[in-house]
Amino acid sequence: MALHTLTSRGLSHLGMALLATMCLMLTTGCFVGNLFGGGGGSSVAYISTDGENARVWIDELDDDDPVRISPRNADAKSVSWSPGQRYLAWVAGGEIPLLMLYDVESEQTELLVSGIDQDQPPVWSPEADRVAYVSDVDGSPDIYMVDIATGGQTRLMFSDEREQVGDWSPDGQWLVFTRDGHDGLLLRNPTGVNLIELTDGPDSNPVWSPKGDRIAFLRDMGEGRDLFVLRPTKSDDWAEDTDEEAVAHSEYDETSPSWSADGRRLAFVVRYDDQSEIFTVRVDGEDIQQLTYNTADDLMPDWSSEGDMIVFASYAYGNSEILYMKGDGDEQTRLTTSESMDFQPTW
């Protein structure tokens, strides 16, 4: 199985009622009784489901007592740490999906926005003061932004087609996204101006490099998706010409790109016919390394902010558990040991 390469906090009465109900269902009210210190960067958040409910947990690598921050009967869909891990945004599914915010320092959970697209993870600004999301409350599934200090919401797109928000640039100047029925990656300024078309292929899953000089993305090649890297050719101005290069491709499907902290390597998943394994590759397409050999699905890699560890979901123990390892694949360690299905780990 070798990998072949080429080079508003102003809530409606309904929202308030939903929040009150959720708080009552928490064993400790709207406060979660475990200290993580705020912004340490060493905590892994993930979702655990027993088939009926999906709950959000936070776990530290050196702590045997993970903490649940969502109601017992929650239907969590996604989780996303803010830069520095001061906040954790998560989506509660249901008839009216909710964007929830957990504050590590105050240990409080609050409702940010109701009526969002529950199938898309929220995307944080680099200053951790705003969250981008998709909602169809105004008639079409467009990109919005909410200010976590004021609750003010801003609609950034006005399209009839469903959009998928990808990532926020490290300098805060751009959101990269895709749109149904439109080939290629698009850029939008958070002020709601300057729409730029970056690529023209069947592209998805854009992720900005930590330095902001590259965007990794997946392109559907017909037989499967390949991992590409895009960068400006003459300057750091994304409005100018760009250059794209395939850094990993095979007859199989590549998914889940994640940047190392120094921007030199990408972790990703290769989906074979009978299993999925985690690889890394240098940003120039050289030095591809296979990290997992578990003869079971290894999925959803996410690099730590320090760049020395990768957390991932694995079926090596039967049901899906959360594991972590060094960036070279060594010292694979089991983080969760529950009977539930644990998935979508994020650092």
HELIX and SHEET records of a PDB file:
HELIX    1   1 HIS A   13  MET A   25  1                                  13    
HELIX    2   2 PRO A   83  GLN A   85  5                                   3    
SHEET    1   A 4 VAL A  67  ARG A  68  0                                        
SHEET    2   A 4 ALA A  54  GLU A  60 -1                                        
SHEET    3   A 4 SER A  43  THR A  49 -1                                        
SHEET    4   A 4 MET A 341  THR A 346 -1                                        
SHEET    1   B 4 ALA A  76  TRP A  81  0                                        
SHEET    2   B 4 TYR A  87  ALA A  92 -1                                        
SHEET    3   B 4 LEU A  98  ASP A 103 -1                                        
SHEET    4   B 4 GLN A 108  SER A 114 -1                                        
SHEET    1   C 4 VAL A 123  TRP A 124  0                                        
SHEET    2   C 4 ARG A 130  SER A 135 -1                                        
SHEET    3   C 4 ASP A 142  ASP A 147 -1                                        
SHEET    4   C 4 GLN A 153  ARG A 155 -1                                        
SHEET    1   D 4 GLU A 163  TRP A 168  0                                        
SHEET    2   D 4 LEU A 175  ARG A 179 -1                                        
SHEET    3   D 4 HIS A 182  ARG A 188 -1                                        
SHEET    4   D 4 ILE A 196  GLU A 197 -1                                        
SHEET    1   E 4 ASP A 203  TRP A 208  0                                        
SHEET    2   E 4 ILE A 215  ASP A 220 -1                                        
SHEET    3   E 4 ARG A 225  PRO A 232 -1                                        
SHEET    4   E 4 THR A 242  ALA A 248 -1                                        
SHEET    1   F 4 ASP A 253  TRP A 259  0                                        
SHEET    2   F 4 ARG A 265  ARG A 271 -1                                        
SHEET    3   F 4 SER A 276  ARG A 282 -1                                        
SHEET    4   F 4 GLN A 289  GLN A 290 -1                                        
SHEET    1   G 4 ASP A 298  TRP A 303  0                                        
SHEET    2   G 4 MET A 309  SER A 314 -1                                        
SHEET    3   G 4 GLU A 321  LYS A 326 -1                                        
SHEET    4   G 4 THR A 333  ARG A 334 -1                                        
END                                                                             
